Amino acid sequence: MKGNCHIHALLDGRDWRQAIDRHREKPDENYLHGLLSTYADLGYTYLRDGGDRWGVGAKARSLAPDYGITYRTPLAPLCRKGCYGGFIGTTYENLTQYRDLVVKNREMGADFIKIMISGLMDFDRFGVLMQKGPELGEIPELVHIAQEEGMAVMAHGNGADAVLAAARAGADSIEHGAYLNEEALHAMKESGTVWVPTLSTIGNLRGKGRFQEAAVEAILQSAMENVRYFLKIGGKIAPGDDAGAWAVPHGCQTEETLLYQSGATEADLQAGLVAIMEKF
């Protein structure tokens, strides 16, 4: 069984603005057929999308059965106004608006809810996150509201504090997860949160000349050490490369190699994939 638990059908691994423009008026079906054909040819039978507000993931889901692929999407990710994620998701200003969006996405056919609880890494400075996420006290409410509506929760999160808050609240998966500490990792394990570390978004930057090589390497090694520790304590890791992110083209096949180098086995990845499929 082969799956990629975090892709963005909207994006193409090159230029996110041009990629969005490709689909701005309506999803480009020819592009999506090519994308799904790529995954099918590589043997993938399960894809989980990170979402977008233009309906690209939803269109890909409708086409995927023709390729023997089970496809899951949250529709638009949900993010607090002024925080990271507004370029691709739908924003809310308060928890009442957030609940309304959760209900709307559910009624429109979302397979789960994706929340944005942090910014991205600064790939030129180890330990630094760009942009901001919601206040830490809001994160448990985001998880609880979605789950009360019967929806699993995918949480885009970096930084120990944000991930700790989401894990303690019972988030079903954490995506990315840079700069975690042992407390956050143990909280994820205890709550049954599956971690999708998307190591390719870091490892594929090496040698590109866009960022400081020393910082990229330090970020990657930190993430790999945390993967190794999480597996040691019995946590579940699932393969997902954030395909569509810069330098991560669809079908690039680097994620499993990086996870194996971090100490994961094929059995570990299969267990994580099954856990994601059961939750989402």
C-alpha positions in Angstrom: 0.0 0.0 0.0 1.4 3.4 -1.0 0.1 6.8 0.1 1.1 10.4 0.3 -0.5 11.9 3.4 0.1 15.6 2.5 0.0 17.0 -1.0 -1.3 20.2 -2.5 -2.9 19.5 -5.9 -3.2 23.3 -6.3 0.6 23.8 -6.3 3.3 22.6 -8.6 6.6 22.8 -6.7 7.8 25.8 -8.6 5.9 29.1 -8.3 2.9 29.3 -5.9 1.5 32.5 -7.4 1.6 31.1 -11.0 0.2 27.8 -9.7 -2.8 29.6 -8.2 -3.3 31.6 -11.3 -3.6 28.4 -13.3 -6.7 27.5 -11.3 -8.1 30.9 -10.3 -11.1 30.9 -12.6 -11.7 27.1 -12.3 -9.6 24.0 -11.6 -7.5 23.0 -14.6 -8.7 19.5 -15.2 -6.0 18.7 -17.7 -3.3 19.5 -15.1 -5.1 17.4 -12.5 -5.4 14.4 -14.9 -1.6 14.6 -15.4 -1.0 14.9 -11.6 -3.2 11.9 -10.8 -1.7 9.9 -13.6 1.8 10.6 -12.2 0.7 9.2 -8.8 -1.1 6.2 -10.2 2.0 5.3 -12.3 4.1 5.4 -9.1 1.7 3.0 -7.4 -0.1 5.4 -5.0 -3.6 4.5 -4.0 -4.2 7.1 -1.2 -3.6 10.9 -1.3 -4.5 13.4 1.4 -4.7 17.0 0.2 -3.7 20.0 2.4 -6.6 22.1 0.9 -7.2 25.3 -1.0 -10.1 27.7 -1.5 -10.4 27.4 -5.3 -11.8 23.9 -5.2 -8.7 22.3 -6.8 -8.4 19.5 -4.2 -12.2 18.9 -4.5 -11.9 18.5 -8.3 -8.9 16.2 -7.9 -11.0 14.1 -5.5 -13.8 13.8 -8.1 -11.3 12.6 -10.7 -9.2 10.3 -8.5 -11.4 7.1 -8.6 -10.7 6.8 -12.3 -7.0 6.3 -11.3 -7.7 3.9 -8.5 -6.9 6.5 -5.9 -8.7 7.3 -2.7 -8.4 11.1 -2.3 -9.2 13.1 0.8 -9.5 16.9 1.1 -10.5 19.4 3.8 -11.6 21.9 1.1 -10.3 25.3 2.3 -7.9 25.3 5.3 -9.1 27.6 8.1 -6.9 30.3 9.5 -7.2 33.2 11.8 -7.2 36.6 9.9 -3.8 38.1 10.0 -2.0 34.8 10.7 -0.3 32.4 8.3 -2.4 30.6 5.8 -4.5 33.4 4.2 -2.9 32.9 0.8 -4.5 29.5 0.4 -7.3 29.2 3.0 -10.4 30.9 4.3 -10.0 33.3 7.3 -12.1 33.8 10.4 -12.0 36.6 13.0 -13.5 34.8 16.0 -14.5 31.4 17.1 -18.1 31.9 16.1 -17.0 32.5 12.5 -14.7 29.6 12.8 -17.5 27.2 13.9 -19.6 28.5 11.0 -16.8 27.7 8.6 -16.4 24.2 10.0 -20.1 23.5 9.5 -20.0 25.0 6.0 -17.0 22.9 5.0 -18.6 19.8 6.4 -21.9 20.5 4.6 -19.9 21.1 1.4 -18.3 17.7 1.6 -15.0 18.2 3.4 -13.4 15.0 4.5 -11.8 16.6 7.5 -10.9 20.1 8.8 -7.4 21.6 8.4 -6.4 24.3 10.9 -3.3 26.6 10.6 -1.7 27.1 14.0 1.7 28.5 13.2 3.9 30.1 10.5 6.6 28.5 8.4 10.3 28.0 9.2 12.8 30.7 8.3 15.1 28.6 6.2 17.9 31.1 6.7 17.8 31.1 10.5 17.6 28.0 12.5 14.9 28.0 15.2 13.0 31.0 13.8 9.4 30.8 12.6 8.0 33.4 10.2 4.5 34.8 10.4 2.3 34.0 13.4 -0.4 31.6 14.4 -3.4 32.1 16.6 -3.0 32.5 20.4 -2.0 29.3 22.1 -5.2 29.4 24.2 -7.3 29.3 21.0 -5.7 26.2 19.6 -7.6 23.7 21.8 -10.9 25.4 20.9 -10.2 25.0 17.2 -9.6 21.3 17.7 -12.6 20.7 19.9 -15.1 22.7 17.8 -14.1 20.7 14.7 -14.3 17.3 16.5 -17.6 18.2 18.1 -18.9 18.6 14.5 -17.7 15.1 13.8 -14.6 16.1 11.8 -11.0 14.9 12.2 -8.4 17.6 12.5 -5.2 18.1 10.4 -3.1 20.8 12.1 -0.4 22.7 10.2 2.0 23.4 13.1 5.6 24.3 13.9 7.1 25.1 17.2 6.8 23.1 20.4 4.2 25.3 22.1 1.7 25.3 19.3 2.0 21.6 18.6 1.8 20.8 22.4 -1.5 22.7 22.6 -2.9 20.9 19.5 -1.7 17.5 20.7 -3.1 17.8 24.2 -6.4 18.8 22.6 -6.4 15.6 20.6 -5.6 16.8 17.1 -5.6 13.9 14.7 -2.5 14.8 12.8 0.3 17.3 13.0 1.8 18.4 9.7 5.5 19.6 9.5 6.3 19.9 13.2 9.6 21.8 13.2 11.4 22.5 16.4 9.5 20.1 18.7 10.7 19.2 22.2 10.3 16.0 24.2 7.1 17.3 25.9 5.4 18.0 22.6 6.5 14.7 21.2 5.3 12.7 24.2 1.9 14.6 24.1 1.5 13.6 20.5 2.3 10.0 21.3 -0.1 9.9 24.3 -3.0 11.5 22.3 -2.5 9.2 19.3 -1.7 12.2 17.1 -0.1 11.0 13.9 2.9 13.1 12.8 3.5 13.9 9.1 6.9 15.6 9.3 7.2 16.5 5.5 11.0 16.3 5.6 11.2 16.8 1.9 10.2 20.5 2.3 13.6 20.9 4.1 15.8 18.2 2.5 14.9 19.2 -1.1 16.2 22.8 -0.4 19.8 21.5 -0.1 22.0 22.6 -2.9 19.4 24.9 -4.5 21.3 28.2 -3.5 18.1 29.9 -2.3 18.7 29.6 1.4 21.7 29.4 3.8 22.9 25.8 3.5 24.0 25.6 7.1 20.6 26.7 8.4 18.8 24.2 6.1 21.0 21.4 7.2 20.5 22.3 10.9 16.7 22.4 10.5 16.7 19.1 8.7 18.9 17.3 11.2 16.8 18.6 14.1 13.6 17.3 12.4 15.2 13.9 11.7 16.4 13.6 15.3 12.8 14.3 16.5 11.4 11.7 14.1 13.9 9.2 15.5 12.9 10.0 19.0 9.2 9.9 18.3 9.5 6.5 16.8 11.5 5.3 19.8 8.7 6.3 22.2 6.1 4.6 20.1 4.7 7.5 18.1 3.2 7.0 14.6 4.9 8.7 11.6 3.1 8.8 8.3 4.6 9.6 4.9 3.7 12.9 3.3 6.0 15.3 1.5 3.9 18.5 1.1 4.1 17.9 -2.7 3.6 21.2 -4.5 5.7 23.2 -2.0 8.8 24.8 -3.5 11.3 22.2 -4.7 8.9 19.3 -3.9 7.3 18.4 -7.3 4.5 15.9 -7.3 5.9 12.3 -7.4 9.4 13.4 -6.3 9.9 10.3 -4.1 12.3 11.8 -1.5 10.2 11.6 1.6 10.5 7.9 2.3 14.2 8.1 1.8 14.6 10.9 4.4 12.3 9.0 6.8 14.3 5.8 6.4 17.5 7.9 7.1 15.7 9.1 10.3 15.3 5.5 11.5 11.8 4.7 10.2 11.1 1.3 8.7 8.7 0.3 6.1 6.5 -1.2 8.8 6.6 2.1 10.7 5.4 4.0 7.6 2.7 1.5 6.8 1.4 1.7 10.4 1.3 5.5 10.1 -0.4 5.4 6.7 -3.1 3.1 8.1 -3.6 5.3 11.1 -4.1 8.3 8.8 -6.5 6.4 6.6 -8.5 5.3 9.6 -8.8 8.9 11.0 -9.3 10.7 7.7 
